[in-house]
Amino acid sequence: MNVKLPADGIYRIKIKHGLNNELISQEKIQGKEGDNILNVYVNALEKSSYRLELSTENHELIGATAFSKL
């Protein structure tokens, strides 16, 4: 995932189930201001729809996208 972050700091990457919004996983990462390439591992997920969210350490949403694992 390629993201442009507003400032240096700690961010959260969350994977939620697309049907019921259940939190599947959450990881804290250290990001730098500007462009960042973040690896998100989804091999262990079951076949379904998911929502990938990026937020600040305080859970303020920066961006989100949906994806399906077939």
CHARMM-style PDB file with segment names, atoms N, HN, CA, C and O in Angstrom:
ATOM      1  N   MET     1       0.855  -1.148   0.000  1.00  0.00      PROA
ATOM      2  CA  MET     1       0.000   0.000   0.000  1.00  0.00      PROA
ATOM      3  C   MET     1       0.909   1.221   0.000  1.00  0.00      PROA
ATOM      4  O   MET     1       1.830   1.310   0.812  1.00  0.00      PROA
ATOM      5  N   ASN     2       0.660   2.141  -0.887  1.00  0.00      PROA
ATOM      6  HN  ASN     2      -0.088   2.068  -1.546  1.00  0.00      PROA
ATOM      7  CA  ASN     2       1.429   3.372  -0.972  1.00  0.00      PROA
ATOM      8  C   ASN     2       0.568   4.498  -0.413  1.00  0.00      PROA
ATOM      9  O   ASN     2      -0.515   4.771  -0.931  1.00  0.00      PROA
ATOM     10  N   VAL     3       1.054   5.161   0.655  1.00  0.00      PROA
ATOM     11  HN  VAL     3       1.934   4.939   1.076  1.00  0.00      PROA
ATOM     12  CA  VAL     3       0.288   6.232   1.283  1.00  0.00      PROA
ATOM     13  C   VAL     3       1.160   7.457   1.484  1.00  0.00      PROA
ATOM     14  O   VAL     3       2.376   7.358   1.654  1.00  0.00      PROA
ATOM     15  N   LYS     4       0.512   8.613   1.461  1.00  0.00      PROA
ATOM     16  HN  LYS     4      -0.475   8.692   1.323  1.00  0.00      PROA
ATOM     17  CA  LYS     4       1.196   9.873   1.744  1.00  0.00      PROA
ATOM     18  C   LYS     4       0.731  10.325   3.121  1.00  0.00      PROA
ATOM     19  O   LYS     4      -0.438  10.660   3.309  1.00  0.00      PROA
ATOM     20  N   LEU     5       1.651  10.333   4.086  1.00  0.00      PROA
ATOM     21  HN  LEU     5       2.601  10.060   3.934  1.00  0.00      PROA
ATOM     22  CA  LEU     5       1.307  10.664   5.463  1.00  0.00      PROA
ATOM     23  C   LEU     5       1.554  12.147   5.743  1.00  0.00      PROA
ATOM     24  O   LEU     5       2.487  12.736   5.199  1.00  0.00      PROA
ATOM     25  N   PRO     6       0.716  12.750   6.592  1.00  0.00      PROA
ATOM     26  CA  PRO     6       0.826  14.177   6.873  1.00  0.00      PROA
ATOM     27  C   PRO     6       1.998  14.549   7.788  1.00  0.00      PROA
ATOM     28  O   PRO     6       2.456  15.692   7.771  1.00  0.00      PROA
ATOM     29  N   ALA     7       2.490  13.587   8.590  1.00  0.00      PROA
ATOM     30  HN  ALA     7       2.119  12.659   8.604  1.00  0.00      PROA
ATOM     31  CA  ALA     7       3.572  13.898   9.529  1.00  0.00      PROA
ATOM     32  C   ALA     7       4.246  12.603   9.990  1.00  0.00      PROA
ATOM     33  O   ALA     7       3.683  11.516   9.853  1.00  0.00      PROA
ATOM     34  N   ASP     8       5.451  12.732  10.535  1.00  0.00      PROA
ATOM     35  HN  ASP     8       5.908  13.615  10.646  1.00  0.00      PROA
ATOM     36  CA  ASP     8       6.117  11.592  11.167  1.00  0.00      PROA
ATOM     37  C   ASP     8       5.284  11.156  12.362  1.00  0.00      PROA
ATOM     38  O   ASP     8       4.678  11.994  13.029  1.00  0.00      PROA
ATOM     39  N   GLY     9       5.246   9.869  12.641  1.00  0.00      PROA
ATOM     40  HN  GLY     9       5.739   9.188  12.100  1.00  0.00      PROA
ATOM     41  CA  GLY     9       4.533   9.409  13.821  1.00  0.00      PROA
ATOM     42  C   GLY     9       4.111   7.960  13.728  1.00  0.00      PROA
ATOM     43  O   GLY     9       4.452   7.239  12.790  1.00  0.00      PROA
ATOM     44  N   ILE    10       3.356   7.562  14.733  1.00  0.00      PROA
ATOM     45  HN  ILE    10       3.079   8.148  15.495  1.00  0.00      PROA
ATOM     46  CA  ILE    10       2.843   6.195  14.801  1.00  0.00      PROA
ATOM     47  C   ILE    10       1.438   6.176  14.202  1.00  0.00      PROA
ATOM     48  O   ILE    10       0.600   7.020  14.519  1.00  0.00      PROA
ATOM     49  N   TYR    11       1.200   5.199  13.333  1.00  0.00      PROA
ATOM     50  HN  TYR    11       1.880   4.513  13.076  1.00  0.00      PROA
ATOM     51  CA  TYR    11      -0.083   5.039  12.660  1.00  0.00      PROA
ATOM     52  C   TYR    11      -0.586   3.616  12.868  1.00  0.00      PROA
ATOM     53  O   TYR    11       0.182   2.719  13.216  1.00  0.00      PROA
ATOM     54  N   ARG    12      -1.877   3.422  12.651  1.00  0.00      PROA
ATOM     55  HN  ARG    12      -2.500   4.150  12.368  1.00  0.00      PROA
ATOM     56  CA  ARG    12      -2.492   2.102  12.789  1.00  0.00      PROA
ATOM     57  C   ARG    12      -3.020   1.641  11.432  1.00  0.00      PROA
ATOM     58  O   ARG    12      -3.653   2.404  10.702  1.00  0.00      PROA
ATOM     59  N   ILE    13      -2.746   0.388  11.114  1.00  0.00      PROA
ATOM     60  HN  ILE    13      -2.231  -0.231  11.707  1.00  0.00      PROA
ATOM     61  CA  ILE    13      -3.340  -0.255   9.946  1.00  0.00      PROA
ATOM     62  C   ILE    13      -4.333  -1.274  10.483  1.00  0.00      PROA
ATOM     63  O   ILE    13      -3.964  -2.169  11.244  1.00  0.00      PROA
ATOM     64  N   LYS    14      -5.582  -1.139  10.090  1.00  0.00      PROA
ATOM     65  HN  LYS    14      -5.882  -0.412   9.472  1.00  0.00      PROA
ATOM     66  CA  LYS    14      -6.630  -2.040  10.571  1.00  0.00      PROA
ATOM     67  C   LYS    14      -7.237  -2.786   9.393  1.00  0.00      PROA
ATOM     68  O   LYS    14      -7.453  -2.209   8.327  1.00  0.00      PROA
ATOM     69  N   ILE    15      -7.509  -4.060   9.588  1.00  0.00      PROA
ATOM     70  HN  ILE    15      -7.333  -4.529  10.454  1.00  0.00      PROA
ATOM     71  CA  ILE    15      -8.275  -4.847   8.629  1.00  0.00      PROA
ATOM     72  C   ILE    15      -9.577  -5.220   9.315  1.00  0.00      PROA
ATOM     73  O   ILE    15      -9.581  -5.836  10.381  1.00  0.00      PROA
ATOM     74  N   LYS    16     -10.689  -4.835   8.684  1.00  0.00      PROA
ATOM     75  HN  LYS    16     -10.686  -4.334   7.819  1.00  0.00      PROA
ATOM     76  CA  LYS    16     -12.014  -5.140   9.227  1.00  0.00      PROA
ATOM     77  C   LYS    16     -12.776  -5.996   8.236  1.00  0.00      PROA
ATOM     78  O   LYS    16     -12.583  -5.889   7.025  1.00  0.00      PROA
ATOM     79  N   HSD    17     -13.644  -6.845   8.764  1.00  0.00      PROA
ATOM     80  HN  HSD    17     -13.801  -6.932   9.747  1.00  0.00      PROA
ATOM     81  CA  HSD    17     -14.479  -7.677   7.899  1.00  0.00      PROA
ATOM     82  C   HSD    17     -15.459  -6.766   7.181  1.00  0.00      PROA
ATOM     83  O   HSD    17     -16.077  -5.904   7.807  1.00  0.00      PROA
ATOM     84  N   GLY    18     -15.609  -6.946   5.883  1.00  0.00      PROA
ATOM     85  HN  GLY    18     -15.108  -7.647   5.375  1.00  0.00      PROA
ATOM     86  CA  GLY    18     -16.450  -6.068   5.082  1.00  0.00      PROA
ATOM     87  C   GLY    18     -17.932  -6.197   5.334  1.00  0.00      PROA
ATOM     88  O   GLY    18     -18.679  -5.264   5.041  1.00  0.00      PROA
ATOM     89  N   LEU    19     -18.394  -7.326   5.870  1.00  0.00      PROA
ATOM     90  HN  LEU    19     -17.787  -8.084   6.108  1.00  0.00      PROA
ATOM     91  CA  LEU    19     -19.826  -7.534   6.054  1.00  0.00      PROA
ATOM     92  C   LEU    19     -20.324  -7.050   7.411  1.00  0.00      PROA
ATOM     93  O   LEU    19     -21.418  -6.493   7.506  1.00  0.00      PROA
ATOM     94  N   ASN    20     -19.525  -7.259   8.471  1.00  0.00      PROA
ATOM     95  HN  ASN    20     -18.637  -7.711   8.394  1.00  0.00      PROA
ATOM     96  CA  ASN    20     -20.000  -6.885   9.804  1.00  0.00      PROA
ATOM     97  C   ASN    20     -19.093  -5.877  10.512  1.00  0.00      PROA
ATOM     98  O   ASN    20     -19.322  -5.560  11.679  1.00  0.00      PROA
ATOM     99  N   ASN    21     -18.087  -5.378   9.835  1.00  0.00      PROA
ATOM    100  HN  ASN    21     -17.901  -5.635   8.887  1.00  0.00      PROA
ATOM    101  CA  ASN    21     -17.160  -4.366  10.359  1.00  0.00      PROA
ATOM    102  C   ASN    21     -16.356  -4.857  11.564  1.00  0.00      PROA
ATOM    103  O   ASN    21     -15.809  -4.045  12.311  1.00  0.00      PROA
ATOM    104  N   GLU    22     -16.278  -6.172  11.760  1.00  0.00      PROA
ATOM    105  HN  GLU    22     -16.722  -6.831  11.153  1.00  0.00      PROA
ATOM    106  CA  GLU    22     -15.507  -6.749  12.865  1.00  0.00      PROA
ATOM    107  C   GLU    22     -14.019  -6.529  12.620  1.00  0.00      PROA
ATOM    108  O   GLU    22     -13.523  -6.755  11.515  1.00  0.00      PROA
ATOM    109  N   LEU    23     -13.310  -6.086  13.655  1.00  0.00      PROA
ATOM    110  HN  LEU    23     -13.712  -5.903  14.552  1.00  0.00      PROA
ATOM    111  CA  LEU    23     -11.871  -5.884  13.551  1.00  0.00      PROA
ATOM    112  C   LEU    23     -11.172  -7.234  13.479  1.00  0.00      PROA
ATOM    113  O   LEU    23     -11.294  -8.044  14.398  1.00  0.00      PROA
ATOM    114  N   ILE    24     -10.438  -7.484  12.391  1.00  0.00      PROA
ATOM    115  HN  ILE    24     -10.339  -6.826  11.645  1.00  0.00      PROA
ATOM    116  CA  ILE    24      -9.729  -8.741  12.182  1.00  0.00      PROA
ATOM    117  C   ILE    24      -8.293  -8.628  12.692  1.00  0.00      PROA
ATOM    118  O   ILE    24      -7.803  -9.516  13.389  1.00  0.00      PROA
ATOM    119  N   SER    25      -7.627  -7.534  12.343  1.00  0.00      PROA
ATOM    120  HN  SER    25      -8.025  -6.812  11.777  1.00  0.00      PROA
ATOM    121  CA  SER    25      -6.259  -7.327  12.807  1.00  0.00      PROA
ATOM    122  C   SER    25      -5.954  -5.838  12.857  1.00  0.00      PROA
ATOM    123  O   SER    25      -6.603  -5.017  12.209  1.00  0.00      PROA
ATOM    124  N   GLN    26      -4.939  -5.526  13.656  1.00  0.00      PROA
ATOM    125  HN  GLN    26      -4.412  -6.193  14.183  1.00  0.00      PROA
ATOM    126  CA  GLN    26      -4.510  -4.142  13.801  1.00  0.00      PROA
ATOM    127  C   GLN    26      -3.015  -4.151  14.070  1.00  0.00      PROA
ATOM    128  O   GLN    26      -2.512  -4.960  14.850  1.00  0.00      PROA
ATOM    129  N   GLU    27      -2.324  -3.250  13.422  1.00  0.00      PROA
ATOM    130  HN  GLU    27      -2.732  -2.592  12.789  1.00  0.00      PROA
ATOM    131  CA  GLU    27      -0.879  -3.172  13.580  1.00  0.00      PROA
ATOM    132  C   GLU    27      -0.474  -1.708  13.681  1.00  0.00      PROA
ATOM    133  O   GLU    27      -0.990  -0.863  12.951  1.00  0.00      PROA
ATOM    134  N   LYS    28       0.449  -1.414  14.586  1.00  0.00      PROA
ATOM    135  HN  LYS    28       0.868  -2.101  15.179  1.00  0.00      PROA
ATOM    136  CA  LYS    28       1.008  -0.065  14.683  1.00  0.00      PROA
ATOM    137  C   LYS    28       2.290  -0.032  13.863  1.00  0.00      PROA
ATOM    138  O   LYS    28       3.094  -0.963  13.893  1.00  0.00      PROA
ATOM    139  N   ILE    29       2.459   1.061  13.132  1.00  0.00      PROA
ATOM    140  HN  ILE    29       1.806   1.818  13.108  1.00  0.00      PROA
ATOM    141  CA  ILE    29       3.665   1.226  12.327  1.00  0.00      PROA
ATOM    142  C   ILE    29       4.229   2.628  12.554  1.00  0.00      PROA
ATOM    143  O   ILE    29       3.506   3.547  12.940  1.00  0.00      PROA
ATOM    144  N   GLN    30       5.512   2.772  12.312  1.00  0.00      PROA
ATOM    145  HN  GLN    30       6.099   2.026  11.999  1.00  0.00      PROA
ATOM    146  CA  GLN    30       6.162   4.075  12.381  1.00  0.00      PROA
ATOM    147  C   GLN    30       6.206   4.624  10.964  1.00  0.00      PROA
ATOM    148  O   GLN    30       6.838   4.036  10.086  1.00  0.00      PROA
ATOM    149  N   GLY    31       5.537   5.753  10.737  1.00  0.00      PROA
ATOM    150  HN  GLY    31       5.024   6.232  11.450  1.00  0.00      PROA
ATOM    151  CA  GLY    31       5.507   6.354   9.412  1.00  0.00      PROA
ATOM    152  C   GLY    31       6.281   7.650   9.380  1.00  0.00      PROA
ATOM    153  O   GLY    31       6.510   8.281  10.412  1.00  0.00      PROA
ATOM    154  N   LYS    32       6.677   8.035   8.194  1.00  0.00      PROA
ATOM    155  HN  LYS    32       6.490   7.522   7.356  1.00  0.00      PROA
ATOM    156  CA  LYS    32       7.390   9.294   7.990  1.00  0.00      PROA
ATOM    157  C   LYS    32       6.538  10.211   7.124  1.00  0.00      PROA
ATOM    158  O   LYS    32       5.760   9.745   6.292  1.00  0.00      PROA
ATOM    159  N   GLU    33       6.688  11.493   7.320  1.00  0.00      PROA
ATOM    160  HN  GLU    33       7.320  11.871   7.996  1.00  0.00      PROA
ATOM    161  CA  GLU    33       5.943  12.455   6.506  1.00  0.00      PROA
ATOM    162  C   GLU    33       6.250  12.228   5.030  1.00  0.00      PROA
ATOM    163  O   GLU    33       7.402  12.026   4.646  1.00  0.00      PROA
ATOM    164  N   GLY    34       5.196  12.263   4.203  1.00  0.00      PROA
ATOM    165  HN  GLY    34       4.260  12.427   4.515  1.00  0.00      PROA
ATOM    166  CA  GLY    34       5.369  12.067   2.774  1.00  0.00      PROA
ATOM    167  C   GLY    34       5.009  10.658   2.348  1.00  0.00      PROA
ATOM    168  O   GLY    34       4.217   9.981   3.004  1.00  0.00      PROA
ATOM    169  N   ASP    35       5.596  10.220   1.239  1.00  0.00      PROA
ATOM    170  HN  ASP    35       6.239  10.770   0.705  1.00  0.00      PROA
ATOM    171  CA  ASP    35       5.268   8.916   0.664  1.00  0.00      PROA
ATOM    172  C   ASP    35       5.854   7.776   1.492  1.00  0.00      PROA
ATOM    173  O   ASP    35       7.018   7.815   1.892  1.00  0.00      PROA
ATOM    174  N   ASN    36       5.028   6.763   1.741  1.00  0.00      PROA
ATOM    175  HN  ASN    36       4.083   6.731   1.416  1.00  0.00      PROA
ATOM    176  CA  ASN    36       5.426   5.563   2.473  1.00  0.00      PROA
ATOM    177  C   ASN    36       4.852   4.350   1.760  1.00  0.00      PROA
ATOM    178  O   ASN    36       3.717   4.391   1.285  1.00  0.00      PROA
ATOM    179  N   ILE    37       5.613   3.286   1.682  1.00  0.00      PROA
ATOM    180  HN  ILE    37       6.534   3.253   2.069  1.00  0.00      PROA
ATOM    181  CA  ILE    37       5.110   2.015   1.169  1.00  0.00      PROA
ATOM    182  C   ILE    37       4.959   1.091   2.365  1.00  0.00      PROA
ATOM    183  O   ILE    37       5.929   0.778   3.055  1.00  0.00      PROA
ATOM    184  N   LEU    38       3.716   0.657   2.600  1.00  0.00      PROA
ATOM    185  HN  LEU    38       2.928   0.912   2.040  1.00  0.00      PROA
ATOM    186  CA  LEU    38       3.403  -0.188   3.752  1.00  0.00      PROA
ATOM    187  C   LEU    38       2.989  -1.562   3.265  1.00  0.00      PROA
ATOM    188  O   LEU    38       2.187  -1.675   2.338  1.00  0.00      PROA
ATOM    189  N   ASN    39       3.524  -2.607   3.875  1.00  0.00      PROA
ATOM    190  HN  ASN    39       4.175  -2.516   4.628  1.00  0.00      PROA
ATOM    191  CA  ASN    39       3.164  -3.979   3.530  1.00  0.00      PROA
ATOM    192  C   ASN    39       2.022  -4.453   4.419  1.00  0.00      PROA
ATOM    193  O   ASN    39       2.076  -4.324   5.642  1.00  0.00      PROA
ATOM    194  N   VAL    40       0.997  -4.996   3.795  1.00  0.00      PROA
ATOM    195  HN  VAL    40       0.953  -5.100   2.801  1.00  0.00      PROA
ATOM    196  CA  VAL    40      -0.136  -5.552   4.515  1.00  0.00      PROA
ATOM    197  C   VAL    40      -0.270  -6.998   4.066  1.00  0.00      PROA
ATOM    198  O   VAL    40      -0.465  -7.276   2.883  1.00  0.00      PROA
ATOM    199  N   TYR    41      -0.163  -7.919   5.022  1.00  0.00      PROA
ATOM    200  HN  TYR    41      -0.004  -7.693   5.983  1.00  0.00      PROA
ATOM    201  CA  TYR    41      -0.183  -9.342   4.703  1.00  0.00      PROA
ATOM    202  C   TYR    41      -1.601  -9.887   4.880  1.00  0.00      PROA
ATOM    203  O   TYR    41      -2.187  -9.783   5.957  1.00  0.00      PROA
ATOM    204  N   VAL    42      -2.138 -10.467   3.811  1.00  0.00      PROA
ATOM    205  HN  VAL    42      -1.662 -10.551   2.936  1.00  0.00      PROA
ATOM    206  CA  VAL    42      -3.525 -10.935   3.818  1.00  0.00      PROA
ATOM    207  C   VAL    42      -3.648 -12.428   3.514  1.00  0.00      PROA
ATOM    208  O   VAL    42      -4.764 -12.926   3.372  1.00  0.00      PROA
ATOM    209  N   ASN    43      -2.549 -13.146   3.412  1.00  0.00      PROA
ATOM    210  HN  ASN    43      -1.642 -12.742   3.527  1.00  0.00      PROA
ATOM    211  CA  ASN    43      -2.605 -14.569   3.053  1.00  0.00      PROA
ATOM    212  C   ASN    43      -3.410 -15.401   4.039  1.00  0.00      PROA
ATOM    213  O   ASN    43      -4.046 -16.376   3.639  1.00  0.00      PROA
ATOM    214  N   ALA    44      -3.399 -15.039   5.322  1.00  0.00      PROA
ATOM    215  HN  ALA    44      -2.882 -14.247   5.647  1.00  0.00      PROA
ATOM    216  CA  ALA    44      -4.096 -15.834   6.337  1.00  0.00      PROA
ATOM    217  C   ALA    44      -5.597 -15.552   6.388  1.00  0.00      PROA
ATOM    218  O   ALA    44      -6.329 -16.251   7.089  1.00  0.00      PROA
ATOM    219  N   LEU    45      -6.062 -14.548   5.662  1.00  0.00      PROA
ATOM    220  HN  LEU    45      -5.468 -13.980   5.092  1.00  0.00      PROA
ATOM    221  CA  LEU    45      -7.482 -14.206   5.678  1.00  0.00      PROA
ATOM    222  C   LEU    45      -8.302 -15.213   4.878  1.00  0.00      PROA
ATOM    223  O   LEU    45      -7.840 -15.760   3.877  1.00  0.00      PROA
ATOM    224  N   GLU    46      -9.519 -15.444   5.338  1.00  0.00      PROA
ATOM    225  HN  GLU    46      -9.894 -15.000   6.152  1.00  0.00      PROA
ATOM    226  CA  GLU    46     -10.446 -16.304   4.597  1.00  0.00      PROA
ATOM    227  C   GLU    46     -10.974 -15.557   3.384  1.00  0.00      PROA
ATOM    228  O   GLU    46     -10.863 -14.334   3.303  1.00  0.00      PROA
ATOM    229  N   LYS    47     -11.544 -16.292   2.445  1.00  0.00      PROA
ATOM    230  HN  LYS    47     -11.634 -17.286   2.510  1.00  0.00      PROA
ATOM    231  CA  LYS    47     -12.148 -15.674   1.271  1.00  0.00      PROA
ATOM    232  C   LYS    47     -13.362 -14.866   1.705  1.00  0.00      PROA
ATOM    233  O   LYS    47     -14.322 -15.413   2.248  1.00  0.00      PROA
ATOM    234  N   SER    48     -13.313 -13.554   1.461  1.00  0.00      PROA
ATOM    235  HN  SER    48     -12.533 -13.110   1.020  1.00  0.00      PROA
ATOM    236  CA  SER    48     -14.407 -12.667   1.851  1.00  0.00      PROA
ATOM    237  C   SER    48     -14.065 -11.246   1.411  1.00  0.00      PROA
ATOM    238  O   SER    48     -13.077 -11.024   0.712  1.00  0.00      PROA
ATOM    239  N   SER    49     -14.887 -10.295   1.825  1.00  0.00      PROA
ATOM    240  HN  SER    49     -15.690 -10.476   2.392  1.00  0.00      PROA
ATOM    241  CA  SER    49     -14.654  -8.876   1.580  1.00  0.00      PROA
ATOM    242  C   SER    49     -14.117  -8.245   2.856  1.00  0.00      PROA
ATOM    243  O   SER    49     -14.512  -8.611   3.963  1.00  0.00      PROA
ATOM    244  N   TYR    50     -13.210  -7.288   2.681  1.00  0.00      PROA
ATOM    245  HN  TYR    50     -12.890  -6.990   1.782  1.00  0.00      PROA
ATOM    246  CA  TYR    50     -12.567  -6.644   3.814  1.00  0.00      PROA
ATOM    247  C   TYR    50     -12.449  -5.152   3.581  1.00  0.00      PROA
ATOM    248  O   TYR    50     -12.566  -4.666   2.457  1.00  0.00      PROA
ATOM    249  N   ARG    51     -12.213  -4.433   4.676  1.00  0.00      PROA
ATOM    250  HN  ARG    51     -12.118  -4.828   5.590  1.00  0.00      PROA
ATOM    251  CA  ARG    51     -11.970  -2.995   4.628  1.00  0.00      PROA
ATOM    252  C   ARG    51     -10.611  -2.757   5.280  1.00  0.00      PROA
ATOM    253  O   ARG    51     -10.356  -3.219   6.392  1.00  0.00      PROA
ATOM    254  N   LEU    52      -9.754  -2.040   4.583  1.00  0.00      PROA
ATOM    255  HN  LEU    52      -9.962  -1.665   3.679  1.00  0.00      PROA
ATOM    256  CA  LEU    52      -8.427  -1.703   5.069  1.00  0.00      PROA
ATOM    257  C   LEU    52      -8.449  -0.228   5.461  1.00  0.00      PROA
ATOM    258  O   LEU    52      -8.785   0.631   4.646  1.00  0.00      PROA
ATOM    259  N   GLU    53      -8.092   0.062   6.709  1.00  0.00      PROA
ATOM    260  HN  GLU    53      -7.819  -0.635   7.372  1.00  0.00      PROA
ATOM    261  CA  GLU    53      -8.132   1.440   7.201  1.00  0.00      PROA
ATOM    262  C   GLU    53      -6.758   1.863   7.701  1.00  0.00      PROA
ATOM    263  O   GLU    53      -6.018   1.067   8.280  1.00  0.00      PROA
ATOM    264  N   LEU    54      -6.433   3.124   7.468  1.00  0.00      PROA
ATOM    265  HN  LEU    54      -7.034   3.770   6.998  1.00  0.00      PROA
ATOM    266  CA  LEU    54      -5.218   3.724   8.008  1.00  0.00      PROA
ATOM    267  C   LEU    54      -5.667   4.873   8.893  1.00  0.00      PROA
ATOM    268  O   LEU    54      -6.424   5.743   8.464  1.00  0.00      PROA
ATOM    269  N   SER    55      -5.191   4.867  10.139  1.00  0.00      PROA
ATOM    270  HN  SER    55      -4.576   4.160  10.488  1.00  0.00      PROA
ATOM    271  CA  SER    55      -5.584   5.921  11.074  1.00  0.00      PROA
ATOM    272  C   SER    55      -4.384   6.366  11.888  1.00  0.00      PROA
ATOM    273  O   SER    55      -3.336   5.721  11.889  1.00  0.00      PROA
ATOM    274  N   THR    56      -4.560   7.486  12.580  1.00  0.00      PROA
ATOM    275  HN  THR    56      -5.412   8.010  12.579  1.00  0.00      PROA
ATOM    276  CA  THR    56      -3.520   7.953  13.489  1.00  0.00      PROA
ATOM    277  C   THR    56      -3.491   7.036  14.702  1.00  0.00      PROA
ATOM    278  O   THR    56      -4.344   6.162  14.851  1.00  0.00      PROA
ATOM    279  N   GLU    57      -2.515   7.239  15.558  1.00  0.00      PROA
ATOM    280  HN  GLU    57      -1.822   7.949  15.438  1.00  0.00      PROA
ATOM    281  CA  GLU    57      -2.427   6.437  16.781  1.00  0.00      PROA
ATOM    282  C   GLU    57      -3.682   6.614  17.642  1.00  0.00      PROA
ATOM    283  O   GLU    57      -4.047   5.719  18.404  1.00  0.00      PROA
ATOM    284  N   ASN    58      -4.335   7.766  17.518  1.00  0.00      PROA
ATOM    285  HN  ASN    58      -4.039   8.493  16.898  1.00  0.00      PROA
ATOM    286  CA  ASN    58      -5.548   8.064  18.293  1.00  0.00      PROA
ATOM    287  C   ASN    58      -6.829   7.677  17.550  1.00  0.00      PROA
ATOM    288  O   ASN    58      -7.911   8.146  17.905  1.00  0.00      PROA
ATOM    289  N   HSD    59      -6.721   6.840  16.540  1.00  0.00      PROA
ATOM    290  HN  HSD    59      -5.842   6.460  16.252  1.00  0.00      PROA
ATOM    291  CA  HSD    59      -7.851   6.294  15.780  1.00  0.00      PROA
ATOM    292  C   HSD    59      -8.566   7.311  14.884  1.00  0.00      PROA
ATOM    293  O   HSD    59      -9.718   7.085  14.512  1.00  0.00      PROA
ATOM    294  N   GLU    60      -7.918   8.414  14.533  1.00  0.00      PROA
ATOM    295  HN  GLU    60      -6.983   8.597  14.836  1.00  0.00      PROA
ATOM    296  CA  GLU    60      -8.499   9.360  13.577  1.00  0.00      PROA
ATOM    297  C   GLU    60      -8.243   8.819  12.179  1.00  0.00      PROA
ATOM    298  O   GLU    60      -7.093   8.648  11.775  1.00  0.00      PROA
ATOM    299  N   LEU    61      -9.311   8.551  11.443  1.00  0.00      PROA
ATOM    300  HN  LEU    61     -10.246   8.689  11.771  1.00  0.00      PROA
ATOM    301  CA  LEU    61      -9.210   7.919  10.130  1.00  0.00      PROA
ATOM    302  C   LEU    61      -8.519   8.826   9.121  1.00  0.00      PROA
ATOM    303  O   LEU    61      -8.886   9.991   8.970  1.00  0.00      PROA
ATOM    304  N   ILE    62      -7.520   8.287   8.435  1.00  0.00      PROA
ATOM    305  HN  ILE    62      -7.222   7.341   8.558  1.00  0.00      PROA
ATOM    306  CA  ILE    62      -6.821   9.005   7.364  1.00  0.00      PROA
ATOM    307  C   ILE    62      -7.359   8.570   6.015  1.00  0.00      PROA
ATOM    308  O   ILE    62      -7.568   9.403   5.133  1.00  0.00      PROA
ATOM    309  N   GLY    63      -7.585   7.267   5.842  1.00  0.00      PROA
ATOM    310  HN  GLY    63      -7.415   6.591   6.559  1.00  0.00      PROA
ATOM    311  CA  GLY    63      -8.093   6.756   4.586  1.00  0.00      PROA
ATOM    312  C   GLY    63      -8.501   5.307   4.720  1.00  0.00      PROA
ATOM    313  O   GLY    63      -8.099   4.615   5.656  1.00  0.00      PROA
ATOM    314  N   ALA    64      -9.305   4.855   3.772  1.00  0.00      PROA
ATOM    315  HN  ALA    64      -9.631   5.417   3.011  1.00  0.00      PROA
ATOM    316  CA  ALA    64      -9.799   3.474   3.792  1.00  0.00      PROA
ATOM    317  C   ALA    64     -10.039   3.006   2.367  1.00  0.00      PROA
ATOM    318  O   ALA    64     -10.259   3.804   1.456  1.00  0.00      PROA
ATOM    319  N   THR    65      -9.991   1.694   2.201  1.00  0.00      PROA
ATOM    320  HN  THR    65      -9.811   1.046   2.941  1.00  0.00      PROA
ATOM    321  CA  THR    65     -10.307   1.080   0.923  1.00  0.00      PROA
ATOM    322  C   THR    65     -10.885  -0.309   1.187  1.00  0.00      PROA
ATOM    323  O   THR    65     -10.644  -0.906   2.237  1.00  0.00      PROA
ATOM    324  N   ALA    66     -11.631  -0.800   0.242  1.00  0.00      PROA
ATOM    325  HN  ALA    66     -11.826  -0.315  -0.610  1.00  0.00      PROA
ATOM    326  CA  ALA    66     -12.198  -2.134   0.355  1.00  0.00      PROA
ATOM    327  C   ALA    66     -11.476  -3.073  -0.615  1.00  0.00      PROA
ATOM    328  O   ALA    66     -11.010  -2.660  -1.677  1.00  0.00      PROA
ATOM    329  N   PHE    67     -11.399  -4.355  -0.218  1.00  0.00      PROA
ATOM    330  HN  PHE    67     -11.778  -4.691   0.645  1.00  0.00      PROA
ATOM    331  CA  PHE    67     -10.818  -5.354  -1.112  1.00  0.00      PROA
ATOM    332  C   PHE    67     -11.468  -6.695  -0.825  1.00  0.00      PROA
ATOM    333  O   PHE    67     -12.035  -6.911   0.247  1.00  0.00      PROA
ATOM    334  N   SER    68     -11.379  -7.588  -1.794  1.00  0.00      PROA
ATOM    335  HN  SER    68     -10.919  -7.413  -2.664  1.00  0.00      PROA
ATOM    336  CA  SER    68     -11.902  -8.929  -1.638  1.00  0.00      PROA
ATOM    337  C   SER    68     -10.782  -9.927  -1.823  1.00  0.00      PROA
ATOM    338  O   SER    68      -9.907  -9.752  -2.670  1.00  0.00      PROA
ATOM    339  N   LYS    69     -10.817 -10.976  -1.020  1.00  0.00      PROA
ATOM    340  HN  LYS    69     -11.528 -11.119  -0.331  1.00  0.00      PROA
ATOM    341  CA  LYS    69      -9.870 -12.069  -1.198  1.00  0.00      PROA
ATOM    342  C   LYS    69     -10.655 -13.222  -1.804  1.00  0.00      PROA
ATOM    343  O   LYS    69     -11.605 -13.729  -1.207  1.00  0.00      PROA
ATOM    344  N   LEU    70     -10.246 -13.622  -2.988  1.00  0.00      PROA
ATOM    345  HN  LEU    70      -9.475 -13.210  -3.473  1.00  0.00      PROA
ATOM    346  CA  LEU    70     -10.965 -14.667  -3.718  1.00  0.00      PROA
ATOM    347  C   LEU    70     -10.309 -16.015  -3.557  1.00  0.00      PROA
ATOM    348  OT1 LEU    70     -10.789 -17.005  -4.109  1.00  0.00      PROA
TER     349      LEU     70
END
